[in-house]
Amino acid sequence: MDPRIREHAEIVVDHSVDLQAGDDVVVVAPPEAEDLVVALHESIGDRGANPLVLSGNDRFQRAHLRNREDFETPAHQMALVEETDVYIAIRADTNVTETSDVDPETNAAYSKAKRPILDERLSKRWCLTQYPAPANAQLAEMSTEAYENFVWDAIVKDWDAVREHQSQMVDIMDRADEVRVRSGERTDVTMSVAGNPTLNDYGEKNLPGGEVFTAPVPDSVEGEVLFDKPLYHQGREVTDVSLEFEDGEVVDHSAEKNEAVLTEVLNTDEGASRLGELGIGMNRDIDRFSYNMLFDEKMGDTVHMAVGRAYEDTVGEDNEQNESAVHVDMIVDMSEDSSITVDGEVVQRDGTFRFEDGFEN
């Protein structure tokens, strides 16, 4: 076994979920991630916790969704999550387009039914991570070996040092009232984040980490955004997504490819047409786009925004939380002709932060 797999497992149990003796742990993983599951069981056993493995298999899910129209919240799944202390989800694909022939309306209905389970799971200690499977390497247009190096370079890091570096941006955002994001000729959007805390993602719930993020005040978003990095959602590639906002709501949208997928996302429920997250990517070991949002949203020199649900921890107690069954991230390249402005002051220009070498006023 590659020693980095055991390092990966140790980071998950010690850093990401702070595993304790006696914890009941659910591990959801596809067959491709078997080596990481084995390494996790070693670490879980060393700490005296209790593992249960479930198969996260897209073929199973496709078969179910293509043969069902109406959904309700499964009580037995809810009971399992309620009794769980720690939830670890591992991504690794055999076929990244396995669910591409599931109707988008079916996916939306399924997401609505599963939302109470997701909410319960997010109240636990949890971690979502990636095992470098060949299908994911292929999607990223990389060899298997190169993709393995890419994944573990992004994951096996000094996360305390990451936290310290990113805290400089957290300090800026925590004091912010208004944020403006501008890139190229098509992206110029403003939003209020007043009263909403900014979180420092240094590899706890998402592994890899490498972003700072908060929630916009739902009705404050104004302007247009061109998400110039592709979105890979429900097994489909959606390209050149454009959203226009008025009073916080998407009033016009388009996409060059698979616009119907975008439309169904925005129509999922009332909150799906509003922003639930503004995130700033800061992990420069993620130095290329890989069609994997777990990595791509952390990529240095990017900003991402998510339509749909706002995370509870990013909403101040006096502010409204945007509620939705979906949370779909999309990315803007900030490496050229771009800036982030906080309360009238430019804090990032062309990907360089004001606290980094190379930033010029």
C-alpha positions as CSV (number, residue, x, y, z in Angstrom):
1,M,0.0,0.0,0.0
2,D,1.3,3.5,-0.9
3,P,2.3,5.1,2.4
4,R,0.5,8.2,1.5
5,I,-2.8,6.3,1.8
6,R,-2.1,5.7,5.5
7,E,-1.1,9.4,5.9
8,H,-4.4,10.3,4.3
9,A,-6.3,8.1,6.7
10,E,-4.5,9.5,9.7
11,I,-5.3,13.0,8.7
12,V,-9.0,12.1,8.3
13,V,-9.3,10.5,11.7
14,D,-7.0,12.8,13.8
15,H,-7.4,16.2,12.0
16,S,-10.7,16.2,10.2
17,V,-13.1,14.3,12.5
18,D,-11.1,14.1,15.8
19,L,-12.0,10.5,16.3
20,Q,-12.5,9.3,19.9
21,A,-12.7,5.9,21.5
22,G,-16.2,4.5,21.4
23,D,-17.3,6.7,18.4
24,D,-19.7,5.0,16.0
25,V,-18.4,5.7,12.5
26,V,-20.1,5.3,9.1
27,V,-17.7,5.1,6.1
28,V,-19.4,5.5,2.7
29,A,-17.0,4.5,-0.1
30,P,-17.1,2.9,-3.5
31,P,-15.0,-0.3,-4.3
32,E,-12.3,1.8,-5.9
33,A,-11.4,3.3,-2.6
34,E,-10.8,-0.1,-0.8
35,D,-7.2,0.7,0.2
36,L,-8.2,3.9,1.9
37,V,-11.1,2.1,3.6
38,V,-8.6,-0.5,4.9
39,A,-6.2,2.2,6.2
40,L,-9.2,4.0,7.8
41,H,-10.1,0.7,9.6
42,E,-6.6,0.4,10.9
43,S,-6.8,4.0,12.3
44,I,-10.3,3.5,13.6
45,G,-9.3,0.3,15.3
46,D,-6.2,1.9,16.9
47,R,-8.5,4.5,18.5
48,G,-11.1,2.1,19.8
49,A,-14.0,3.3,17.6
50,N,-16.6,1.3,15.7
51,P,-16.8,1.3,11.9
52,L,-19.6,0.5,9.5
53,V,-19.0,0.6,5.8
54,L,-21.7,1.4,3.2
55,S,-21.2,1.2,-0.5
56,G,-21.4,4.5,-2.3
57,N,-22.0,3.1,-5.8
58,D,-23.3,5.3,-8.6
59,R,-24.6,2.2,-10.5
60,F,-26.8,1.4,-7.6
61,Q,-28.1,5.0,-7.4
62,R,-28.7,5.2,-11.2
63,A,-30.7,2.0,-11.2
64,H,-32.9,3.3,-8.3
65,L,-33.5,6.7,-9.7
66,R,-34.3,5.5,-13.3
67,N,-37.0,3.3,-11.9
68,R,-38.7,5.6,-9.5
69,E,-40.7,8.9,-9.8
70,D,-41.8,9.8,-6.3
71,F,-39.6,10.0,-3.2
72,E,-40.0,10.3,0.5
73,T,-37.3,10.7,3.2
74,P,-36.1,7.2,4.1
75,A,-36.7,6.7,7.8
76,H,-34.1,3.9,8.2
77,Q,-31.4,6.2,6.7
78,M,-32.4,9.0,9.0
79,A,-32.2,6.6,12.0
80,L,-28.7,5.5,11.0
81,V,-27.4,9.0,10.7
82,E,-29.1,10.1,14.0
83,E,-27.2,7.3,15.8
84,T,-23.9,8.1,14.1
85,D,-21.1,10.1,15.7
86,V,-18.8,10.4,12.7
87,Y,-19.6,10.3,9.0
88,I,-16.8,9.8,6.5
89,A,-17.6,9.9,2.7
90,I,-15.0,9.0,0.1
91,R,-15.3,9.8,-3.6
92,A,-13.8,7.5,-6.2
93,D,-15.4,6.7,-9.6
94,T,-15.5,3.9,-12.0
95,N,-17.5,6.0,-14.5
96,V,-17.8,9.7,-13.8
97,T,-20.8,9.9,-16.2
98,E,-22.7,6.9,-14.6
99,T,-25.7,9.1,-13.6
100,S,-25.8,11.3,-16.7
101,D,-29.0,9.6,-18.1
102,V,-31.0,10.3,-14.9
103,D,-33.6,12.9,-15.6
104,P,-32.6,16.3,-13.9
105,E,-36.2,16.6,-12.5
106,T,-35.7,13.2,-10.8
107,N,-32.5,14.3,-9.3
108,A,-34.1,17.4,-8.0
109,A,-37.0,15.5,-6.4
110,Y,-34.5,13.0,-4.8
111,S,-32.4,15.9,-3.4
112,K,-35.6,17.4,-1.8
113,A,-36.5,14.0,-0.2
114,K,-32.9,13.5,1.2
115,R,-32.5,17.0,2.5
116,P,-33.5,16.2,6.1
117,I,-30.9,13.4,6.2
118,L,-28.2,15.7,4.8
119,D,-29.1,18.3,7.4
120,E,-28.8,15.7,10.2
121,R,-25.5,14.5,8.7
122,L,-24.0,18.0,8.6
123,S,-24.8,18.3,12.4
124,K,-22.3,15.4,13.1
125,R,-18.5,15.3,12.8
126,W,-18.0,14.6,9.1
127,C,-15.4,14.5,6.4
128,L,-15.7,14.3,2.6
129,T,-12.6,13.3,0.8
130,Q,-11.2,11.8,-2.5
131,Y,-9.4,8.7,-3.4
132,P,-7.4,9.0,-6.6
133,A,-9.3,6.5,-8.9
134,P,-8.4,6.1,-12.6
135,A,-11.8,7.4,-13.8
136,N,-11.2,10.7,-11.9
137,A,-7.7,10.9,-13.4
138,Q,-9.2,10.4,-16.9
139,L,-11.7,13.2,-16.3
140,A,-8.9,15.5,-15.2
141,E,-6.9,14.5,-18.3
142,M,-4.0,13.1,-16.2
143,S,-2.2,9.8,-15.9
144,T,-3.2,7.7,-12.9
145,E,0.2,8.3,-11.3
146,A,0.1,12.1,-12.0
147,Y,-3.4,12.2,-10.5
148,E,-2.3,10.3,-7.4
149,N,0.5,12.9,-6.9
150,F,-2.0,15.7,-7.5
151,V,-4.5,14.4,-4.9
152,W,-2.0,13.6,-2.2
153,D,0.0,16.8,-2.7
154,A,-3.3,18.6,-2.0
155,I,-4.2,16.5,1.0
156,V,-1.0,15.5,2.8
157,K,-0.1,19.0,4.1
158,D,0.7,20.9,7.2
159,W,-2.9,22.0,7.9
160,D,-1.9,24.2,10.9
161,A,0.2,26.3,8.5
162,V,-2.6,26.5,6.1
163,R,-4.9,27.7,8.8
164,E,-2.5,30.4,9.8
165,H,-2.0,31.7,6.3
166,Q,-5.8,31.7,5.5
167,S,-6.6,33.4,8.7
168,Q,-5.4,36.6,7.2
169,M,-8.2,36.5,4.7
170,V,-10.7,35.5,7.3
171,D,-9.8,38.6,9.4
172,I,-10.5,40.8,6.3
173,M,-13.8,39.1,5.5
174,D,-15.1,39.0,9.1
175,R,-15.0,42.8,9.3
176,A,-16.6,43.2,5.9
177,D,-20.0,44.7,5.0
178,E,-19.9,44.6,1.2
179,V,-17.8,42.5,-1.2
180,R,-17.4,43.1,-4.9
181,V,-16.0,40.4,-7.3
182,R,-14.9,41.5,-10.7
183,S,-13.4,39.5,-13.5
184,G,-13.0,40.2,-17.2
185,E,-15.9,41.9,-19.0
186,R,-18.7,39.7,-17.8
187,T,-18.3,39.3,-14.0
188,D,-19.1,42.3,-11.8
189,V,-21.2,41.4,-8.7
190,T,-21.7,42.9,-5.3
191,M,-23.1,41.4,-2.1
192,S,-23.5,42.1,1.6
193,V,-21.9,39.7,4.1
194,A,-22.5,42.0,7.0
195,G,-22.9,40.0,10.2
196,N,-22.1,36.7,8.7
197,P,-18.9,34.9,9.9
198,T,-16.2,33.7,7.5
199,L,-15.0,30.2,8.0
200,N,-11.4,29.0,7.6
201,D,-11.4,25.6,5.8
202,Y,-8.1,23.9,6.6
203,G,-9.0,20.3,5.9
204,E,-11.6,19.5,8.5
205,K,-14.9,18.8,6.9
206,N,-13.6,18.8,3.3
207,L,-10.3,17.2,2.6
208,P,-8.5,18.8,0.9
209,G,-9.3,22.1,2.4
210,G,-7.9,25.4,1.3
211,E,-10.6,28.1,1.1
212,V,-12.3,30.7,3.2
213,F,-16.0,31.1,2.8
214,T,-19.1,32.8,4.1
215,A,-22.7,33.4,3.1
216,P,-24.1,36.4,1.3
217,V,-27.1,38.1,2.8
218,P,-29.7,36.5,0.5
219,D,-31.4,39.5,-1.0
220,S,-28.3,41.6,-1.3
221,V,-26.7,40.1,-4.4
222,E,-26.6,42.4,-7.5
223,G,-24.9,42.1,-10.8
224,E,-23.8,39.4,-13.3
225,V,-21.4,36.5,-13.0
226,L,-19.8,34.4,-15.8
227,F,-18.5,31.2,-14.3
228,D,-15.8,30.5,-16.8
229,K,-14.7,27.2,-15.3
230,P,-17.0,24.2,-16.2
231,L,-19.5,22.7,-13.8
232,Y,-19.7,18.9,-13.6
233,H,-23.1,18.1,-12.1
234,Q,-25.2,15.0,-12.2
235,G,-22.7,13.4,-14.6
236,R,-23.0,16.2,-17.1
237,E,-20.7,19.0,-18.0
238,V,-22.3,22.5,-17.9
239,T,-20.1,25.2,-19.4
240,D,-20.0,29.0,-19.4
241,V,-22.8,29.5,-16.9
242,S,-24.0,33.1,-16.7
243,L,-26.2,34.3,-13.8
244,E,-27.8,37.7,-13.5
245,F,-28.9,38.8,-10.0
246,E,-31.4,41.4,-8.9
247,D,-32.4,41.8,-5.2
248,G,-30.5,38.6,-4.5
249,E,-32.4,36.4,-7.0
250,V,-31.4,35.0,-10.3
251,V,-33.5,36.8,-12.9
252,D,-31.7,35.5,-16.0
253,H,-29.4,32.5,-16.6
254,S,-27.7,30.7,-19.5
255,A,-25.1,28.1,-20.3
256,E,-23.4,27.1,-23.5
257,K,-23.8,23.4,-22.8
258,N,-26.4,21.5,-20.8
259,E,-28.4,24.6,-19.8
260,A,-31.3,22.3,-18.9
261,V,-29.3,20.9,-16.0
262,L,-28.7,24.5,-14.7
263,T,-32.4,25.3,-15.1
264,E,-33.5,22.3,-13.0
265,V,-31.0,23.2,-10.3
266,L,-32.3,26.8,-10.1
267,N,-36.0,25.6,-10.1
268,T,-35.4,23.0,-7.3
269,D,-37.0,25.3,-4.8
270,E,-37.2,29.0,-3.8
271,G,-33.8,29.1,-2.3
272,A,-32.1,27.5,-5.3
273,S,-32.1,30.8,-7.2
274,R,-30.2,32.7,-4.5
275,L,-26.6,32.5,-3.4
276,G,-25.8,30.4,-0.3
277,E,-22.0,30.8,-0.4
278,L,-19.1,33.0,-1.4
279,G,-15.8,31.1,-1.3
280,I,-12.2,32.1,-2.0
281,G,-9.8,29.4,-3.1
282,M,-6.4,29.5,-1.5
283,N,-4.8,26.0,-2.0
284,R,-2.1,26.6,-4.5
285,D,-1.1,22.9,-4.5
286,I,-4.3,22.6,-6.5
287,D,-2.8,24.2,-9.5
288,R,-5.1,22.9,-12.3
289,F,-8.7,22.3,-13.0
290,S,-9.8,18.7,-12.6
291,Y,-13.6,18.6,-13.0
292,N,-13.9,17.8,-9.3
293,M,-15.5,20.5,-7.2
294,L,-14.0,19.1,-4.0
295,F,-10.6,20.2,-5.4
296,D,-11.5,22.9,-7.9
297,E,-13.3,25.2,-5.5
298,K,-10.1,25.3,-3.4
299,M,-7.8,26.1,-6.3
300,G,-5.7,29.2,-5.9
301,D,-6.6,32.3,-7.9
302,T,-10.3,31.4,-8.0
303,V,-13.6,32.4,-6.4
304,H,-16.6,30.2,-6.2
305,M,-20.2,30.9,-5.5
306,A,-22.9,28.4,-4.7
307,V,-26.6,28.7,-5.5
308,G,-28.8,27.1,-2.8
309,R,-28.4,26.2,0.8
310,A,-26.2,28.4,3.0
311,Y,-24.2,26.6,5.7
312,E,-25.6,27.4,9.2
313,D,-22.2,28.2,10.6
314,T,-21.8,31.0,8.0
315,V,-24.9,32.8,9.0
316,G,-25.0,35.3,11.8
317,E,-27.7,34.8,14.4
318,D,-29.5,38.0,13.4
319,N,-29.4,37.2,9.6
320,E,-31.5,35.0,7.4
321,Q,-30.2,31.6,6.3
322,N,-30.9,30.8,2.6
323,E,-32.7,27.4,2.7
324,S,-32.6,24.9,-0.2
325,A,-32.3,21.2,-1.0
326,V,-29.3,22.0,-3.3
327,H,-25.9,23.5,-2.9
328,V,-24.2,23.8,-6.3
329,D,-20.8,25.5,-6.5
330,M,-19.5,27.3,-9.6
331,I,-16.1,28.8,-10.2
332,V,-14.7,32.1,-11.6
333,D,-11.0,32.3,-12.6
334,M,-9.5,35.3,-10.8
335,S,-5.9,35.0,-12.2
336,E,-6.1,37.8,-14.7
337,D,-8.0,41.1,-15.0
338,S,-9.8,40.5,-11.8
339,S,-10.2,41.8,-8.2
340,I,-11.9,41.3,-4.9
341,T,-12.9,44.5,-3.2
342,V,-14.0,44.6,0.4
343,D,-15.7,47.8,1.6
344,G,-14.1,49.8,-1.2
345,E,-10.5,48.4,-0.7
346,V,-9.0,46.0,-3.2
347,V,-7.8,42.9,-1.2
348,Q,-6.9,40.6,-4.1
349,R,-5.7,41.6,-7.6
350,D,-5.2,39.0,-10.3
351,G,-5.0,36.2,-7.7
352,T,-2.6,37.8,-5.3
353,F,-3.8,38.8,-1.9
354,R,-2.7,42.1,-0.3
355,F,-0.8,40.2,2.5
356,E,1.3,38.3,-0.2
357,D,4.4,39.3,-2.0
358,G,3.7,40.8,-5.4
359,F,0.5,42.7,-4.5
360,E,0.6,46.3,-5.5
361,N,-1.8,49.0,-4.5
